């Protein structure tokens, strides 16, 4: 069986095994599967369940890993237009378009459902913080007044995610309004 | 059986039947019950399942109703201290304390899990908007510069809920910082 072969030879194949596991979790989430367990994922991915039990402490840890990977991999460099307002507007637009895609909404909900304990570190948020800090750094070098990266997270990113998670409307105009507001704090 | 009596006599008993249904849903959510279906709720509440099928189009509609009721019923009048900054600070503190209680977090997650379709109207948000509008109205009468109620929702309420939903830290200092930021927009 291919599952046993994959489990027995983690070396050169581990990348492909991991990709198959991630893809299977993604498929199951996309199908709105009711019960996503290690055996269900293992069957779909064609790997031995012990591979999963060995690598992740529980299924929620795996679901979060997949959700974070899906939510942070695309279009991830911060815009560099020469003005903080344009950078932030473009960035907020990209994020708004991205997180409102139905498959992203499903991932986001799956990640939040998996996250029952308080976390001190959220990889999705940290990626956005790094991008915000980069845009702020460039704006300061140009001598523009800038909010902090934390303020950009609180007042642009948080409301966008809040609207998506609460199933409220998110559009271009909303993203722009948030950017105008956060810049008004430092005017 | 009491269930049949309740179902047959909706008049004087309908309030008590509704309360029993809400309480049962609350108990099941609190227990982290895996499958909350109409038959499960009906059994717990001691009512006939047809009562539920007749009143709610599906179980998610009932879960959302219960979650909204739980999230909006307590401590719901907006503070009136004579200054918008103090009003907002007190209000943000009350909300931060309320929505971080473990049973509230569970309700919030249950509500979001039930909300799979986009909504144009979110009763939790509308309650907060009414309170914000009331504080803004009083501040304007006193001649204070004020953000709009929408800005208060976007920049105080949204980040608080975002942190709770993402299981990030929410405390008094965070609530205060959000209020200072939204007031800085109009200074």
Interface residues (C-beta under 8 A of the other chain):
Chain A: X109 X112 X113 X115 X116 X117 X118 X119 X120 X122 X124 X125 X151 X154 X155 X158 X159 X161 X162 X163 X165 X166 X167 X168 X169 X177 X178 X181 X184 X185 X186
Chain B: X109 X112 X113 X115 X116 X117 X118 X119 X120 X122 X124 X125 X151 X154 X155 X158 X159 X161 X162 X163 X165 X166 X167 X168 X169 X177 X178 X181 X184 X185 X186
